[in-house]
Amino acid sequence: MAAHPRRAPRSPPLSSHLPAQSHGRTSPGAPSGQRPGERSGGGPGPSHGSGLARFNTLPPEAALAALKQCCGSRRWAHRVAAHRPYPDLDALVAAAGEASYDLSQADLTEALAAECSQELGHGAPYAALLALDAAHSAYERKFGHAFVICLDGHPPEERAAHLLAAIRRRMGHEADEERSISADELRRVAQARLCDLTHWLTSADGLSGAEMGLFAPVG
């Protein structure tokens, strides 16, 4: 969870910010046993299917623009785009995870620099917003990048408390340990944003590469 200092901040990575997935693993935020692209009632979600088909056929410029909204590493975006077409959402999410694991330290620095502190939705208590703002500032001063976390599985009313507790806990880490944790959370968030992207593409039509860069995933 994080946003872009040079772009409009994203809202917090909520139910779409997935943990690493591969065939047979579940999608975070989905019931146990449910795979990416499936609905609770069973069967593939047609929105993801049609969105994936559109993603597979996007011009390179448009695909890269959208992928950079999912992860700020240019190498990651190029690698995920280069392996199109994907047969299903599982394959896309798994490929994104593999690309995240293969990021160099420079790639990770680039990706973390593209993130900005997660924000809570409207209606969050003012005291919680003040506490989170202070915690985010302290974290960024210590580690030099925004706090990144996946909040899948946490209901809206629990997210503020969970986020604040996570920041405070991770403030006690050494820089190398926290960088490793941030990389893992970033991987999960990027995978979730890809799922958001395939859903968004079902209604997006005739967009240019520049307009694809306006894709604003949840989180």
C-alpha positions as CSV (number, residue, x, y, z in Angstrom):
1,M,0.0,0.0,0.0
2,A,1.5,3.1,-1.1
3,A,1.0,5.8,-3.6
4,H,3.0,7.8,-6.0
5,P,4.7,11.0,-5.0
6,R,4.8,12.1,-8.6
7,R,1.2,10.9,-9.3
8,A,-2.1,11.2,-7.5
9,P,-2.0,9.0,-4.4
10,R,-3.8,5.7,-4.7
11,S,-6.4,4.6,-2.3
12,P,-5.4,1.8,0.1
13,P,-4.7,-1.6,-1.3
14,L,-7.8,-3.3,-0.1
15,S,-9.4,-6.5,-1.3
16,S,-7.4,-6.6,-4.5
17,H,-3.9,-6.6,-3.1
18,L,-3.1,-10.2,-3.4
19,P,-0.5,-12.4,-2.0
20,A,1.7,-14.4,-4.3
21,Q,-0.4,-16.7,-6.3
22,S,0.2,-19.6,-8.6
23,H,-2.1,-22.2,-10.0
24,G,-4.1,-23.8,-7.2
25,R,-3.4,-21.0,-4.7
26,T,-6.2,-18.8,-3.6
27,S,-6.8,-15.1,-4.3
28,P,-6.5,-13.0,-1.2
29,G,-9.9,-11.5,-0.3
30,A,-11.6,-14.5,-1.8
31,P,-13.0,-17.4,0.1
32,S,-10.7,-20.2,0.8
33,G,-10.2,-22.4,-2.2
34,Q,-11.4,-19.7,-4.6
35,R,-8.9,-18.9,-7.4
36,P,-8.2,-15.6,-9.1
37,G,-10.9,-14.7,-11.5
38,E,-13.6,-16.9,-9.9
39,R,-16.7,-15.7,-8.2
40,S,-17.9,-17.0,-4.9
41,G,-20.6,-19.0,-6.7
42,G,-17.9,-20.8,-8.7
43,G,-16.9,-20.5,-12.3
44,P,-14.7,-17.9,-13.9
45,G,-15.6,-14.3,-13.6
46,P,-16.5,-13.1,-17.1
47,S,-15.2,-9.6,-16.3
48,H,-11.7,-10.9,-15.6
49,G,-11.8,-13.2,-18.7
50,S,-12.8,-10.4,-21.1
51,G,-10.4,-8.0,-19.4
52,L,-7.6,-10.5,-19.7
53,A,-8.3,-10.9,-23.4
54,R,-8.1,-7.2,-23.8
55,F,-4.9,-7.0,-21.8
56,N,-3.3,-9.7,-24.0
57,T,-4.0,-7.6,-27.1
58,L,-3.1,-4.1,-25.9
59,P,-0.5,-2.3,-27.9
60,P,2.9,-2.4,-26.2
61,E,2.8,1.3,-25.2
62,A,-0.7,0.9,-23.6
63,A,0.2,-2.3,-21.8
64,L,3.4,-0.8,-20.3
65,A,1.5,2.3,-19.2
66,A,-1.0,0.3,-17.4
67,L,1.5,-2.1,-15.9
68,K,3.6,0.7,-14.5
69,Q,0.5,1.6,-12.5
70,C,0.7,-1.8,-10.9
71,C,4.4,-1.8,-10.1
72,G,6.8,1.1,-10.7
73,S,9.7,-1.0,-11.9
74,R,10.1,-0.6,-15.7
75,R,11.8,-4.0,-15.9
76,W,8.9,-5.6,-14.1
77,A,6.4,-4.0,-16.5
78,H,8.4,-5.0,-19.6
79,R,8.8,-8.6,-18.4
80,V,5.1,-9.0,-17.7
81,A,4.1,-7.4,-21.0
82,A,6.6,-9.5,-23.0
83,H,5.1,-12.8,-21.8
84,R,1.6,-12.1,-23.3
85,P,-0.7,-13.7,-24.2
86,Y,-1.7,-15.3,-20.8
87,P,-4.1,-18.2,-21.0
88,D,-5.9,-17.2,-17.7
89,L,-5.7,-14.9,-14.8
90,D,-3.8,-17.4,-12.7
91,A,-1.0,-17.4,-15.3
92,L,-0.8,-13.6,-15.3
93,V,-0.7,-13.3,-11.5
94,A,1.9,-16.1,-11.3
95,A,4.1,-14.4,-14.0
96,A,3.8,-11.1,-12.1
97,G,5.0,-12.9,-8.9
98,E,8.0,-14.4,-10.7
99,A,8.9,-11.0,-12.2
100,S,8.7,-9.5,-8.7
101,Y,11.0,-12.1,-7.3
102,D,13.6,-11.4,-10.0
103,L,13.8,-7.7,-9.4
104,S,17.3,-6.4,-8.8
105,Q,18.0,-4.1,-5.9
106,A,17.9,-1.1,-8.3
107,D,14.6,-2.3,-9.7
108,L,13.2,-2.6,-6.2
109,T,14.4,0.9,-5.3
110,E,12.7,2.2,-8.5
111,A,9.4,0.4,-7.6
112,L,9.4,1.6,-4.0
113,A,10.1,5.1,-5.1
114,A,6.9,5.0,-7.2
115,E,4.8,4.3,-4.1
116,C,3.3,6.7,-1.7
117,S,1.7,6.3,1.7
118,Q,-1.6,4.5,1.8
119,E,-4.7,6.5,2.6
120,L,-7.8,5.5,4.4
121,G,-11.2,5.9,2.8
122,H,-13.6,8.7,3.7
123,G,-15.2,8.3,7.1
124,A,-12.1,7.2,9.0
125,P,-11.8,8.8,12.4
126,Y,-9.9,12.0,12.5
127,A,-7.7,10.8,15.3
128,A,-6.8,7.7,13.3
129,L,-5.9,9.9,10.3
130,L,-3.6,12.1,12.4
131,A,-1.9,9.0,14.0
132,L,-1.4,7.4,10.6
133,D,0.0,10.6,9.1
134,A,2.5,10.8,11.8
135,A,3.4,7.1,11.6
136,H,3.8,7.3,7.8
137,S,6.1,10.3,8.2
138,A,8.3,8.6,10.8
139,Y,8.5,5.5,8.6
140,E,9.5,7.4,5.5
141,R,12.2,9.3,7.4
142,K,13.7,6.1,8.7
143,F,13.5,3.9,5.6
144,G,13.4,6.4,2.8
145,H,10.3,5.1,1.0
146,A,6.6,4.8,1.6
147,F,5.1,2.1,3.8
148,V,3.8,-0.8,1.6
149,I,1.4,-3.4,2.9
150,C,-1.4,-5.6,1.6
151,L,-4.7,-5.3,3.6
152,D,-6.6,-8.1,2.0
153,G,-8.8,-9.9,4.4
154,H,-9.2,-7.0,6.8
155,P,-12.7,-5.5,6.9
156,P,-12.9,-1.7,6.4
157,E,-13.5,-1.0,10.0
158,E,-10.3,-2.8,11.0
159,R,-7.9,-1.4,8.4
160,A,-6.9,1.8,10.3
161,A,-6.0,-0.1,13.5
162,H,-4.2,-2.8,11.5
163,L,-2.3,-0.4,9.3
164,L,-1.1,1.7,12.3
165,A,-0.1,-1.4,14.3
166,A,1.8,-2.7,11.2
167,I,3.7,0.5,10.7
168,R,4.7,0.7,14.4
169,R,5.8,-2.9,14.4
170,R,7.9,-2.6,11.3
171,M,9.5,0.6,12.5
172,G,11.5,-1.7,14.8
173,H,13.2,-3.6,11.9
174,E,16.6,-3.1,10.6
175,A,16.8,-1.5,7.1
176,D,17.6,-4.8,5.3
177,E,14.9,-6.7,7.0
178,E,12.3,-4.1,6.3
179,R,13.4,-3.8,2.6
180,S,12.8,-7.5,2.2
181,I,9.3,-7.3,3.8
182,S,8.5,-4.3,1.7
183,A,9.5,-6.2,-1.5
184,D,7.2,-9.1,-0.5
185,E,4.3,-6.7,0.2
186,L,4.9,-4.8,-3.1
187,R,4.7,-8.1,-5.0
188,R,1.4,-8.9,-3.4
189,V,0.1,-5.4,-4.1
190,A,1.2,-5.5,-7.7
191,Q,-0.6,-8.8,-8.3
192,A,-3.7,-7.4,-6.8
193,R,-3.5,-4.3,-9.0
194,L,-3.2,-6.6,-12.1
195,C,-6.5,-8.2,-11.1
196,D,-8.0,-4.7,-10.8
197,L,-6.6,-4.0,-14.2
198,T,-8.3,-7.0,-15.9
199,H,-11.6,-6.0,-14.3
200,W,-11.2,-2.3,-15.4
201,L,-10.4,-3.3,-18.9
202,T,-13.8,-4.8,-19.4
203,S,-15.3,-1.4,-19.6
204,A,-12.3,0.7,-20.8
205,D,-12.6,1.2,-24.6
206,G,-10.4,2.7,-27.2
207,L,-7.8,4.1,-24.8
208,S,-4.5,5.4,-25.9
209,G,-1.2,4.5,-24.2
210,A,-1.3,7.8,-22.3
211,E,-4.8,7.1,-21.2
212,M,-3.9,3.6,-20.0
213,G,-1.5,5.3,-17.7
214,L,-4.5,6.8,-15.9
215,F,-5.6,3.4,-14.7
216,A,-6.0,3.9,-11.0
217,P,-6.0,0.6,-9.2
218,V,-7.4,0.2,-5.7
219,G,-4.2,0.4,-3.6
